[in-house]
């Protein structure tokens, strides 16, 4: 009987699980979920009014300033995303471990109950 139960457990662990994700807080983890940076300000693009050389030069200066702000924004987004990804991986890893630990504790309790009942079955 114990061998049969152990074999069943081993086979059950080999069956691939569904590809659906779990939940992270109140959010379902899925490919359609979106992420946005929380601490990054995306600058608005300048509007150019070019009519002569002087206004063209101002437009070039405005473009260069905008380029600098966009670089800052993109770096912020990258850092924000990296920090969130690391935090999510850590949280999910801990959640997986907790769920597996709980399932194994329950399994061991049932195993001990079953083994202690073996004498009654004789």
Backbone as a chain_set.jsonl record, in Angstrom:
{"seq": "XXXXXXXXXXXXXXXXXXXXXXXXXXXXXXXXXXXXXXXXXXXXXXXXXXXXXXXXXXXXXXXXXXXXXXXXXXXXXXXXXXXXXXXXXXXXXXXXXXXXXXXXXXXXXXXXXXXXXXXXXX", "coords": {"N": [[0.828, -1.202, 0.0], [1.901, 1.275, 0.831], [3.898, 1.524, -1.044], [2.418, 1.801, -3.373], [1.123, 4.253, -2.912], [3.342, 5.947, -2.78], [4.339, 5.627, -5.37], [2.206, 6.688, -6.841], [2.307, 9.365, -5.977], [4.823, 10.087, -6.965], [4.411, 9.883, -9.745], [2.396, 11.788, -10.042], [3.813, 14.101, -9.512], [5.363, 14.254, -11.752], [3.686, 14.945, -13.826], [3.102, 17.496, -16.081], [2.352, 20.839, -15.13], [-0.38, 23.187, -15.598], [-0.002, 25.972, -17.832], [-0.863, 28.377, -16.961], [-0.57, 31.387, -15.046], [-0.072, 32.35, -11.584], [-1.253, 34.464, -8.973], [-0.25, 37.78, -8.19], [-0.206, 39.596, -5.539], [-3.051, 41.409, -5.938], [-3.175, 41.013, -8.597], [-3.456, 39.168, -11.562], [-1.052, 37.01, -12.811], [-0.038, 37.046, -15.982], [0.473, 36.795, -19.553], [-0.848, 38.955, -20.761], [-0.885, 40.959, -18.912], [0.085, 44.252, -17.969], [2.873, 46.464, -17.469], [4.003, 49.385, -15.888], [6.256, 52.091, -15.408], [6.822, 53.48, -12.151], [8.025, 55.67, -10.968], [9.043, 57.408, -12.851], [9.302, 60.165, -14.995], [7.984, 60.946, -18.055], [9.074, 63.054, -20.489], [7.413, 65.645, -22.345], [7.333, 65.971, -25.887], [9.015, 68.576, -27.679], [7.563, 71.333, -29.525], [8.198, 72.43, -32.671], [8.805, 75.527, -34.262], [9.833, 76.557, -37.075], [11.187, 79.025, -39.012], [13.242, 80.467, -39.913], [16.862, 80.797, -39.86], [17.619, 81.372, -37.205], [15.404, 80.46, -35.677], [15.505, 77.815, -36.413], [17.931, 77.022, -35.243], [17.215, 77.333, -32.536], [15.314, 75.333, -32.412], [16.93, 73.089, -32.785], [18.438, 73.232, -30.419], [16.348, 72.847, -28.562], [15.576, 70.277, -29.297], [17.911, 68.821, -28.627], [17.92, 69.21, -25.838], [15.558, 67.907, -25.211], [16.272, 65.321, -26.034], [18.207, 64.731, -24.091], [16.579, 64.688, -21.788], [14.918, 62.541, -22.456], [16.765, 60.447, -22.493], [17.376, 60.347, -19.758], [14.854, 59.641, -18.785], [14.543, 57.084, -20.0], [16.618, 55.643, -18.794], [15.733, 55.733, -16.156], [13.345, 54.233, -16.409], [14.416, 51.756, -17.104], [15.893, 51.122, -14.772], [13.85, 51.133, -12.864], [12.234, 49.055, -13.833], [14.025, 46.889, -13.635], [14.411, 46.755, -10.837], [11.767, 46.178, -10.022], [11.394, 43.699, -11.324], [13.311, 42.077, -10.051], [12.282, 42.129, -7.453], [9.768, 40.945, -7.842], [10.49, 38.369, -8.746], [11.788, 37.4, -6.464], [9.657, 37.458, -4.612], [7.792, 35.703, -5.833], [9.295, 33.345, -5.917], [9.528, 32.842, -3.164], [6.807, 32.505, -2.592], [6.226, 30.181, -4.093], [7.843, 28.338, -2.766], [6.668, 28.428, -0.195], [4.061, 27.44, -0.776], [4.665, 24.852, -1.674], [5.94, 23.792, 0.607], [3.818, 23.831, 2.46], [2.051, 22.016, 1.222], [3.595, 19.677, 1.327], [3.817, 19.361, 4.102], [1.125, 18.828, 4.776], [0.826, 16.467, 3.319], [2.635, 14.778, 4.658], [1.445, 14.666, 7.204], [-0.937, 13.299, 6.565], [0.198, 10.906, 5.677], [1.375, 9.94, 8.034], [-0.948, 9.589, 9.577], [-2.198, 7.61, 8.063], [-0.326, 5.526, 8.242], [-0.389, 5.081, 11.005], [-2.878, 4.006, 11.198], [-2.641, 1.571, 10.076], [-2.408, -0.712, 11.639], [-5.004, -1.164, 12.482], [-6.216, -2.141, 10.256], [-5.562, -4.744, 9.973]], "CA": [[0.0, 0.0, 0.0], [2.777, 2.445, 0.911], [4.601, 1.62, -2.327], [1.456, 2.31, -4.345], [0.923, 5.676, -2.647], [4.572, 6.637, -3.159], [4.401, 5.621, -6.835], [1.212, 7.643, -7.319], [2.839, 10.704, -5.721], [5.923, 10.318, -7.898], [3.812, 10.098, -11.071], [1.677, 13.064, -10.006], [4.798, 15.184, -9.574], [5.924, 14.305, -13.104], [2.702, 15.488, -14.768], [3.317, 18.936, -16.216], [1.247, 21.67, -14.67], [-0.918, 24.125, -16.587], [0.877, 27.106, -18.079], [-1.443, 29.606, -16.421], [0.159, 31.938, -13.922], [-0.778, 32.548, -10.331], [-1.571, 35.866, -8.746], [0.765, 38.554, -7.489], [-1.071, 40.566, -4.878], [-4.401, 41.316, -6.499], [-3.014, 41.003, -10.045], [-3.203, 37.88, -12.178], [0.191, 36.978, -13.577], [-0.367, 36.519, -17.303], [1.142, 37.542, -20.628], [-1.56, 40.166, -21.134], [-0.725, 41.977, -17.871], [1.009, 45.292, -18.406], [3.705, 47.07, -16.448], [4.359, 50.776, -16.144], [7.16, 52.605, -14.378], [6.073, 54.252, -11.16], [8.744, 56.86, -10.5], [9.722, 58.029, -13.987], [8.524, 61.187, -15.695], [8.262, 61.01, -19.487], [8.921, 64.443, -20.944], [6.638, 65.9, -23.566], [8.197, 66.43, -26.982], [8.856, 69.998, -28.017], [6.913, 71.682, -30.79], [9.124, 73.317, -33.383], [8.339, 76.552, -35.202], [11.025, 76.944, -37.818], [10.901, 79.932, -40.131], [14.506, 81.039, -40.362], [18.039, 80.157, -39.268], [17.59, 81.53, -35.753], [14.389, 79.555, -35.117], [16.021, 76.461, -36.626], [18.93, 76.781, -34.199], [16.47, 77.128, -31.285], [14.699, 74.01, -32.509], [18.008, 72.12, -32.55], [18.702, 73.274, -28.975], [15.212, 72.21, -27.887], [15.679, 68.844, -29.58], [19.009, 68.277, -27.819], [17.454, 69.191, -24.456], [14.573, 66.822, -25.152], [17.044, 64.087, -26.115], [18.801, 64.532, -22.768], [15.515, 64.292, -20.853], [14.481, 61.198, -22.854], [17.792, 59.508, -22.0], [17.157, 60.238, -18.314], [13.618, 58.874, -18.627], [14.775, 55.694, -20.381], [17.441, 55.055, -17.744], [14.836, 55.566, -15.018], [12.451, 53.112, -16.711], [15.222, 50.54, -17.038], [16.205, 50.849, -13.368], [12.58, 50.826, -12.21], [11.859, 47.718, -14.283], [14.953, 45.91, -13.056], [14.095, 46.629, -9.41], [10.49, 45.471, -9.914], [11.589, 42.311, -11.756], [14.016, 41.38, -8.979], [11.355, 42.007, -6.336], [8.733, 39.975, -8.218], [11.1, 37.034, -8.761], [12.002, 37.013, -5.065], [8.351, 37.216, -4.015], [7.211, 34.498, -6.421], [10.103, 32.217, -5.442], [9.115, 32.583, -1.785], [5.451, 31.971, -2.65], [6.308, 28.794, -4.573], [8.406, 27.561, -1.66], [5.65, 28.332, 0.86], [2.985, 26.554, -1.232], [5.177, 23.48, -1.685], [6.164, 23.388, 2.001], [2.509, 23.553, 3.053], [1.533, 20.783, 0.626], [4.373, 18.558, 1.861], [3.414, 19.176, 5.511], [-0.17, 18.143, 4.753], [1.065, 15.108, 2.831], [3.278, 14.019, 5.73], [0.432, 14.417, 8.243], [-1.797, 12.217, 6.07], [0.995, 9.684, 5.641], [1.498, 9.458, 9.419], [-2.278, 9.1, 9.964], [-2.426, 6.354, 7.371], [0.577, 4.529, 8.832], [-0.864, 4.732, 12.351], [-4.125, 3.238, 11.042], [-2.341, 0.288, 9.444], [-2.657, -1.81, 12.596], [-6.441, -1.401, 12.543], [-6.651, -2.799, 9.022], [-5.143, -6.166, 9.981]], "C": [[0.866, 1.257, 0.0], [3.512, 2.641, -0.411], [3.687, 2.2, -3.396], [1.253, 3.817, -4.167], [2.152, 6.478, -3.066], [4.696, 6.715, -4.678], [3.42, 6.628, -7.421], [1.716, 9.072, -7.141], [3.941, 11.042, -6.709], [5.396, 10.631, -9.291], [3.106, 11.453, -11.115], [2.635, 14.238, -10.102], [5.397, 15.328, -10.969], [4.975, 14.913, -14.127], [2.921, 16.991, -14.874], [2.094, 19.728, -15.776], [0.78, 22.594, -15.785], [-0.004, 25.334, -16.689], [0.331, 28.415, -17.531], [-0.638, 30.081, -15.224], [-0.712, 32.045, -12.693], [-1.222, 33.991, -10.205], [-0.428, 36.509, -7.981], [0.015, 39.71, -6.841], [-2.48, 40.373, -5.401], [-4.362, 41.217, -8.029], [-2.753, 39.594, -10.537], [-1.928, 37.976, -13.002], [-0.108, 36.294, -14.899], [0.328, 37.363, -18.367], [0.453, 38.85, -21.003], [-1.453, 41.261, -20.066], [0.287, 43.018, -18.352], [1.75, 45.862, -17.207], [3.981, 48.506, -16.859], [5.313, 51.229, -15.058], [6.385, 53.491, -13.403], [6.739, 55.573, -10.795], [9.444, 57.627, -11.621], [8.791, 58.995, -14.705], [8.939, 61.226, -17.163], [8.032, 62.436, -19.964], [8.078, 64.539, -22.213], [7.574, 66.395, -24.658], [7.966, 67.914, -27.27], [8.105, 70.158, -29.339], [7.812, 72.713, -31.459], [8.361, 74.281, -34.279], [9.56, 77.091, -35.916], [10.622, 77.816, -38.999], [12.16, 80.571, -40.681], [15.647, 80.33, -39.629], [18.014, 80.239, -37.74], [16.581, 80.581, -35.104], [14.802, 78.088, -35.324], [17.026, 76.108, -35.537], [18.268, 76.574, -32.83], [15.836, 75.74, -31.268], [15.737, 72.91, -32.257], [18.345, 72.074, -31.06], [17.588, 72.584, -28.189], [15.229, 70.695, -28.093], [16.749, 68.206, -28.702], [18.634, 68.206, -26.331], [16.442, 68.054, -24.259], [15.275, 65.465, -25.179], [17.674, 63.76, -24.756], [17.757, 64.06, -21.751], [14.987, 62.895, -21.177], [15.483, 60.15, -22.376], [17.631, 59.287, -20.498], [15.918, 59.392, -18.036], [13.862, 57.394, -18.912], [15.643, 54.971, -19.35], [16.591, 54.788, -16.497], [13.92, 54.363, -15.222], [13.207, 51.791, -16.583], [15.514, 50.157, -15.579], [14.95, 50.461, -12.591], [12.135, 49.404, -12.568], [12.741, 46.637, -13.679], [14.636, 45.683, -11.58], [12.789, 45.863, -9.216], [10.644, 43.995, -10.278], [12.282, 41.503, -10.66], [13.087, 41.136, -7.79], [10.293, 40.952, -6.627], [9.295, 38.558, -8.196], [11.294, 36.534, -7.333], [10.676, 36.643, -4.396], [7.718, 35.934, -4.539], [7.975, 33.26, -5.958], [9.712, 31.84, -4.017], [7.706, 31.994, -1.749], [5.413, 30.522, -3.103], [6.804, 27.9, -3.439], [7.377, 27.364, -0.552], [4.535, 27.356, 0.472], [3.44, 25.097, -1.224], [5.407, 22.962, -0.268], [4.843, 23.017, 2.673], [1.936, 22.236, 2.519], [2.283, 19.568, 1.173], [4.05, 18.296, 3.334], [2.089, 18.417, 5.578], [-0.022, 16.695, 4.308], [1.671, 14.244, 3.928], [2.311, 13.719, 6.874], [-0.475, 13.27, 7.807], [-1.066, 10.884, 6.052], [1.105, 9.096, 7.042], [0.155, 8.914, 9.916], [-2.565, 7.739, 9.338], [-1.569, 5.245, 7.969], [0.116, 4.127, 10.236], [-2.15, 3.932, 12.305], [-3.871, 1.854, 10.482], [-2.678, -0.892, 10.384], [-4.148, -2.151, 12.665], [-6.947, -2.214, 11.351], [-6.297, -4.278, 9.013], [-6.16, -7.049, 10.574]], "O": [[0.596, 2.198, -0.746], [3.726, 3.771, -0.85], [4.123, 2.995, -4.228], [1.214, 4.565, -5.144], [2.025, 7.559, -3.64], [5.108, 7.742, -5.217], [3.742, 7.336, -8.374], [1.574, 9.898, -8.042], [3.992, 12.155, -7.233], [5.887, 11.55, -9.946], [3.205, 12.179, -12.104], [2.308, 15.26, -10.706], [5.883, 16.4, -11.329], [5.416, 15.354, -15.188], [2.925, 17.686, -13.859], [0.954, 19.333, -16.022], [1.467, 22.761, -16.793], [0.689, 25.677, -15.732], [0.989, 29.451, -17.626], [-0.089, 29.273, -14.475], [-1.928, 31.857, -12.751], [-1.527, 34.654, -11.196], [0.272, 35.846, -7.216], [-0.352, 40.679, -7.506], [-3.035, 39.278, -5.31], [-5.4, 41.325, -8.682], [-1.908, 38.893, -9.979], [-1.75, 38.905, -13.79], [-0.399, 35.098, -14.933], [0.721, 38.501, -18.112], [1.103, 39.763, -21.512], [-1.894, 42.386, -20.302], [1.236, 42.686, -19.063], [1.294, 45.75, -16.069], [4.169, 48.8, -18.04], [5.197, 50.8, -13.91], [5.423, 54.162, -13.779], [6.061, 56.502, -10.355], [10.35, 58.416, -11.353], [7.636, 58.674, -14.984], [10.095, 61.503, -17.482], [6.925, 62.963, -19.856], [8.048, 63.623, -23.034], [8.505, 67.153, -24.385], [6.856, 68.427, -27.12], [8.031, 69.235, -30.15], [8.14, 73.743, -30.87], [7.405, 73.906, -34.959], [10.24, 77.983, -35.412], [9.838, 77.416, -39.859], [12.156, 81.143, -41.771], [15.421, 79.383, -38.874], [18.355, 79.27, -37.062], [16.883, 79.965, -34.082], [14.483, 77.228, -34.503], [16.976, 75.015, -34.972], [18.712, 75.73, -32.051], [15.825, 75.061, -30.241], [15.445, 71.917, -31.59], [18.519, 70.992, -30.499], [17.858, 71.825, -27.258], [14.932, 69.931, -27.174], [16.513, 67.159, -28.099], [18.991, 67.247, -25.646], [16.48, 67.338, -23.258], [14.91, 64.562, -24.427], [17.659, 62.603, -24.335], [18.012, 63.154, -20.958], [14.643, 62.142, -20.266], [15.088, 59.082, -21.908], [17.74, 58.157, -20.023], [15.932, 58.531, -17.157], [13.428, 56.539, -18.14], [15.411, 53.795, -19.069], [16.72, 53.74, -15.863], [13.739, 53.561, -14.306], [12.693, 50.826, -16.017], [15.39, 48.99, -15.207], [14.99, 49.56, -11.753], [11.709, 48.644, -11.698], [12.25, 45.588, -13.261], [14.595, 44.54, -11.124], [12.705, 44.995, -8.348], [10.079, 43.132, -9.606], [11.886, 40.373, -10.373], [13.106, 40.061, -7.192], [9.955, 40.154, -5.753], [8.65, 37.643, -7.683], [10.996, 35.379, -7.029], [10.588, 35.634, -3.697], [7.164, 35.158, -3.76], [7.366, 32.238, -5.642], [9.58, 30.658, -3.698], [7.437, 31.084, -0.965], [4.653, 29.721, -2.56], [6.245, 26.832, -3.191], [7.229, 26.26, -0.029], [4.111, 26.54, 1.29], [2.689, 24.211, -0.816], [5.097, 21.807, 0.022], [4.759, 22.007, 3.372], [1.399, 21.436, 3.284], [1.669, 18.539, 1.453], [4.013, 17.144, 3.767], [1.953, 17.469, 6.352], [-0.669, 15.802, 4.855], [1.261, 13.097, 4.108], [2.355, 12.632, 7.452], [-0.753, 12.367, 8.597], [-1.647, 9.849, 6.377], [0.948, 7.888, 7.222], [0.12, 7.891, 10.6], [-3.098, 6.839, 9.986], [-2.057, 4.134, 8.178], [0.22, 2.959, 10.612], [-2.486, 3.247, 13.271], [-4.791, 1.038, 10.418], [-3.173, -1.929, 9.943], [-4.508, -3.307, 12.885], [-7.975, -2.886, 11.433], [-6.712, -4.996, 8.103], [-5.956, -8.261, 10.651]]}, "num_chains": 1, "name": "protein.A"}
